């Protein structure tokens, strides 16, 4: 496309390949009733699997925030069971199974993932993440594979984000916590923070750009000059 001559008055708007993730507060997941947990899982399944995890805004990593090791294990156990149940209504073709297993092995070989702790035919497939750098982001092709991390505080997430990250799906946090996180973000990291079930909702403000402002022309009319 860049080989096509562009008029001097034209506007070029490009959308880069992006990466998205989710942050869940451990204590809030543990506090959910069975019905609430089911609704959370259904919403996140939509975010992750509706387009086979190929959308730029579909989370590919999940960060557990806060809690003791035992609390995180308990939250993960009930969450993943609920997410597997919610995922059962989505197609799981053989090519996607092979693709996510391949990605999991590639990430394990690169050192990005330390352990694939579920059955290889699990949907979604998941593994513990050692690090999340640009090479790991590029190796992760979606198809129902998720990497997991745990942090003590939401603020620690900022240092793990970069300009490639687009959407953060956040659950269990106060608005003040999310605003505080945005003040610590490096460079262009994260353009959207949304609730579960809203990752794929399109908006006139996308990738940090107001599309109506960029793609429309404004004619400026000053007040008449009084002589």
LINWONOR-V952532 format. One line per field, one symbol per residue. ss: DSSP state (H for helix, E for strand, L for the rest). phi: phi as a letter, one per 30 degrees, with the letter a starting at -180 (. if undefined). A space follows every 10 residues. Layout:
ss=???
phi=???
This chain:
ss=LLLLLLLLLL LLLLLLLLEE EEEEEHHHHH HLLHHHHHHH HHHHHHHHHL LLLLLLLLEE EEEEELLLHH HHHHHHHHHH HHHHHHHLLL LLLHHHHHHH HHHHHHHHHH LLEEELLLLL LLLLEEEEEL LLLHHHHHHL LLLLEEEEEE ELLHHHHHHH LLLLEEEEEE ELLLHHHHHH HHLLLLLLLL LEEELLLLLL LLLLEELLEE HHHHHLLLLL LLLLLLL
phi=.dddecddcd ccbccddbbb abbbdedddd dddddddddd ddddddedce chicdecdec bbcccijddd dddddddddd dddddddddc dbdedddddd dddddddddd jdbcaccbdd cdbddbadcd abceeddddd ciijcbccbb bdbdeddedc cbdddcccdc bjcdeddddd dddcddhcdi cbbbdeicdc ddbecbhicd ddddcbcccc cddedcc
